[in-house]
Amino acid sequence: MKAFVTGGTGFVGANLIRLLLQQGYEVRALVRGSSCLKNLESLDLEIVQGDLNSSNLSAQMSGCQVLFHVAAQYSLWQSDRDVLYRSNVLGTRNILQCARQAGIERTVYTSSVAAIGVKQEGQANETYQSHVNQLIGDYKKSKYYAEQEAVKAAQQGQDVVIVNPSTPIGAFDLKPTPTGEIIVRFLQRKMPFYINTGLNLIDVKDVAWGHLLALEKGKTGDRYILGNQNLTFKQLLGKLEQISGLPAPKYTIPYSIPYGVAWLEENVLAKLGKQPTIALDGVRMSKQKMFYDASKAVNELRLPQSNIDLALKAAVQWFQESSVS
């Protein structure tokens, strides 16, 4: 079976492609002309150049039976609003239409827990949905609207399964992701304080398996949270301290301080030509504990729940051995 994969140069996509190849799939990966191909070096796959909004995607998918639409634009900068909607929403609409034209038998669409939102108390699962106006920032809103494109396609008879990864950690986090950036800053001793927030972490290899299991076992139109362990930020830093031997920051910083800095940078200094360093939407997100319940994927898909400490160790080792850190 041949799989068409978007977003293969990214963190989740690179791990998914490796798993597909290990499981005997042929892989054709869509990459932009400007993409860094480091994550795909030495892999036995076919690469085609294109864009999510290209009109010839159906021809490029010809001969493939399944589609993994992993690609997404990620940015918390308010100035990137237009590109977020163009890539995530319009790009998803276009690639699903092209998949139908190309005769793709089944699609796994990579959404995010960002599209689900955050419960004020406890853990959100697949039945929970924040109103779109309560989602913080254009990235989360764009992922919500992109997921609605997948839902509509399924309602119209297209075989589409939705997966919602939480916070993956592990190797090949080349960009890096915001969580990878936390690890990098920790290793570089650039984190004197921290904000009291929380995340749901999962080994990126388990996320890759979640995609393949969704292809094999998922119900059309359903969504599955790919997550594992809920940790406060303090607990996460404690684990990084144990793994790296470096001391974790001991003191929290009031929310108002990074908020004030971010607001000033994005709303004043950026307009004067200065590149902002702290995203205002990222600070706003940190006020919420982003905890999730992945039991549906565990029970229905048999999603693996690998040890988070080992995943963090793999991430630390990868960053230390790469030029990222």
Secondary structure, 3 states (H helix, E strand, C coil): CEEEEECCCCHHHHHHHHHHHHCCCEEEEEECCCCCCHHHCCCCCEEEECCCCCCCHHHHCCCCCEEEECCCCCCCCHHHHHHHHHHHHHHHHHHHHHHHHHCCCEEEEECCHHHCCCCCCCCECCCCCCCHHHCCHHHHHHHHHHHHHHHHHHHCCCCEEEEEECEEECCCCCCCCHHHHHHHHHHCCCCCEECCCEEEEEEHHHHHHHHHHHHHHCCCCCEEEECCEEEEHHHHHHHHHHHHCCCCCCEECCCHHHHHHHHHHHHHHHHHCCCCCCCHHHHHHCCCECCECCHHHHHHHCCCCCCHHHHHHHHHHHHHHCCCC
